[in-house]
Amino acid sequence: MSRPKHLSAVLAAAVALGVLASCGKGPETKGPGSAAAPEKPEKIDLRLRLEPGKTYKLRMDSDQKLIQTRGDSRQESPQTMGSGLSLLVKEVRDDGAAVVQVTYDSLRLKQQGPTGNVDYDSSSPAPAESPHPMAKGFAVLVGQGFSVDLTPKGEVARVDGADQLAARMAENIEVPVPMLRPVMEQQIKQQFGDQAMKEMVEQMVGFRPDEPVAIGGSWSKRIAVTRGFAAILNSTWTLKSHKDGVAVVEVASTVEPNPDAAALDMGFAKLGYTLRGTQNGSLELDESTGWVVRSTVNQSLSGELTMKGGPGGDAAMPISIEGVTRVEGQ
């Protein structure tokens, strides 16, 4: 899909005061208080302005390393997850909200852990080989999707169809240990169901200010993440510059535990996380549409992995997470 043509940025025009003419003959002179008013700062509208009938692209890649420690034992579990999405705007309502059909174009999953390694890329499958048993559920998603209602501020007002897709994933995944199947099914629904997709889309595009912003202007939001590594994000975005139709925004976030997040029920115990840390990065936005051109966010978290109700009673294990998430759009 070709990139939408840039439109002019929203300008706040300076109002020039007229110069008072002399009542008599001779050159004009400025009267008292008639000096030109200072120019108002230029402001940029960063809200979404999607066009009906157009398809927008997003590619998100997340690299994370989970480090768990217990006594002298240290275990590192790297993970790479990637998804390519097409967003077809089926309708834009009078209030600016867009009805969008989201389709998975590609999926990437690479994990290393105690239960084995997974390496699956839908865009370059191995010849004459089926996907890894743990990745078969992901293969089901390619070419499928769900629909959302997306407001000009990037907020998701409605999600439809993701729960059904998550159920299909759970049906197709192969679990090496049968007793872990209910755990994997629950985890898939938590990470790919309606609520998870709402949070994923809003994290990628839902950071818009209520009004146009001048260079140096900032706005803040508190975002609750309930899926995956659940947490509360207190974020501040600052418009740093704009050039050639592209606005550059910096983001700084503090991360704190989400007390309302549901624990993962493993049958014999419930797993939860308490995480604190920071996220920092930058975003580039197309000024004509508000669409993401690219973004990079670095993450540094630490806390505890908690297990409640296990055979040995409640337990907690120190963990830390280092990661970077990159998004590119068209």
ChimeraX attribute file (.defattr): number of C-alpha atoms within 10 A of each C-alpha:
attribute: neighborCount
match mode: 1-to-1
recipient: residues
	/A:1	9
	/A:2	8
	/A:3	12
	/A:4	15
	/A:5	11
	/A:6	13
	/A:7	11
	/A:8	11
	/A:9	18
	/A:10	15
	/A:11	14
	/A:12	14
	/A:13	11
	/A:14	13
	/A:15	11
	/A:16	12
	/A:17	11
	/A:18	11
	/A:19	13
	/A:20	13
	/A:21	13
	/A:22	12
	/A:23	8
	/A:24	7
	/A:25	7
	/A:26	8
	/A:27	7
	/A:28	12
	/A:29	12
	/A:30	13
	/A:31	12
	/A:32	7
	/A:33	8
	/A:34	13
	/A:35	13
	/A:36	13
	/A:37	11
	/A:38	9
	/A:39	11
	/A:40	12
	/A:41	13
	/A:42	15
	/A:43	18
	/A:44	23
	/A:45	21
	/A:46	27
	/A:47	25
	/A:48	25
	/A:49	20
	/A:50	26
	/A:51	17
	/A:52	15
	/A:53	12
	/A:54	15
	/A:55	20
	/A:56	22
	/A:57	20
	/A:58	22
	/A:59	19
	/A:60	20
	/A:61	19
	/A:62	19
	/A:63	17
	/A:64	20
	/A:65	17
	/A:66	17
	/A:67	16
	/A:68	19
	/A:69	14
	/A:70	11
	/A:71	7
	/A:72	5
	/A:73	7
	/A:74	10
	/A:75	13
	/A:76	16
	/A:77	15
	/A:78	18
	/A:79	19
	/A:80	18
	/A:81	17
	/A:82	19
	/A:83	19
	/A:84	20
	/A:85	23
	/A:86	22
	/A:87	20
	/A:88	21
	/A:89	22
	/A:90	15
	/A:91	18
	/A:92	19
	/A:93	11
	/A:94	7
	/A:95	8
	/A:96	17
	/A:97	21
	/A:98	26
	/A:99	22
	/A:100	25
	/A:101	20
	/A:102	23
	/A:103	19
	/A:104	18
	/A:105	19
	/A:106	20
	/A:107	22
	/A:108	21
	/A:109	19
	/A:110	16
	/A:111	17
	/A:112	15
	/A:113	13
	/A:114	8
	/A:115	9
	/A:116	9
	/A:117	14
	/A:118	16
	/A:119	16
	/A:120	22
	/A:121	19
	/A:122	18
	/A:123	12
	/A:124	9
	/A:125	12
	/A:126	11
	/A:127	6
	/A:128	6
	/A:129	7
	/A:130	12
	/A:131	18
	/A:132	16
	/A:133	14
	/A:134	19
	/A:135	24
	/A:136	18
	/A:137	22
	/A:138	26
	/A:139	21
	/A:140	18
	/A:141	19
	/A:142	18
	/A:143	13
	/A:144	14
	/A:145	19
	/A:146	20
	/A:147	21
	/A:148	24
	/A:149	21
	/A:150	26
	/A:151	22
	/A:152	22
	/A:153	21
	/A:154	24
	/A:155	20
	/A:156	21
	/A:157	13
	/A:158	14
	/A:159	20
	/A:160	17
	/A:161	16
	/A:162	23
	/A:163	20
	/A:164	16
	/A:165	22
	/A:166	24
	/A:167	17
	/A:168	18
	/A:169	22
	/A:170	23
	/A:171	14
	/A:172	16
	/A:173	21
	/A:174	17
	/A:175	17
	/A:176	12
	/A:177	8
	/A:178	9
	/A:179	11
	/A:180	12
	/A:181	17
	/A:182	15
	/A:183	15
	/A:184	19
	/A:185	19
	/A:186	17
	/A:187	19
	/A:188	23
	/A:189	22
	/A:190	20
	/A:191	19
	/A:192	21
	/A:193	23
	/A:194	23
	/A:195	19
	/A:196	21
	/A:197	23
	/A:198	22
	/A:199	19
	/A:200	17
	/A:201	17
	/A:202	18
	/A:203	14
	/A:204	18
	/A:205	21
	/A:206	21
	/A:207	21
	/A:208	21
	/A:209	18
	/A:210	12
	/A:211	13
	/A:212	16
	/A:213	19
	/A:214	19
	/A:215	17
	/A:216	11
	/A:217	13
	/A:218	16
	/A:219	16
	/A:220	16
	/A:221	14
	/A:222	13
	/A:223	17
	/A:224	19
	/A:225	20
	/A:226	20
	/A:227	21
	/A:228	15
	/A:229	15
	/A:230	22
	/A:231	23
	/A:232	21
	/A:233	22
	/A:234	17
	/A:235	19
	/A:236	17
	/A:237	23
	/A:238	19
	/A:239	23
	/A:240	15
	/A:241	15
	/A:242	17
	/A:243	8
	/A:244	10
	/A:245	15
	/A:246	20
	/A:247	24
	/A:248	20
	/A:249	22
	/A:250	19
	/A:251	20
	/A:252	18
	/A:253	21
	/A:254	19
	/A:255	23
	/A:256	20
	/A:257	19
	/A:258	19
	/A:259	13
	/A:260	12
	/A:261	19
	/A:262	15
	/A:263	17
	/A:264	18
	/A:265	17
	/A:266	18
	/A:267	12
	/A:268	11
	/A:269	17
	/A:270	16
	/A:271	18
	/A:272	18
	/A:273	26
	/A:274	21
	/A:275	23
	/A:276	20
	/A:277	17
	/A:278	17
	/A:279	19
	/A:280	18
	/A:281	18
	/A:282	19
	/A:283	21
	/A:284	22
	/A:285	23
	/A:286	25
	/A:287	28
	/A:288	23
	/A:289	20
	/A:290	23
	/A:291	26
	/A:292	23
	/A:293	20
	/A:294	19
	/A:295	20
	/A:296	19
	/A:297	19
	/A:298	18
	/A:299	19
	/A:300	18
	/A:301	19
	/A:302	21
	/A:303	19
	/A:304	18
	/A:305	17
	/A:306	18
	/A:307	22
	/A:308	17
	/A:309	13
	/A:310	14
	/A:311	8
	/A:312	9
	/A:313	9
	/A:314	12
	/A:315	13
	/A:316	16
	/A:317	14
	/A:318	17
	/A:319	22
	/A:320	19
	/A:321	21
	/A:322	15
	/A:323	18
	/A:324	18
	/A:325	18
	/A:326	19
	/A:327	20
	/A:328	19
	/A:329	20
	/A:330	17
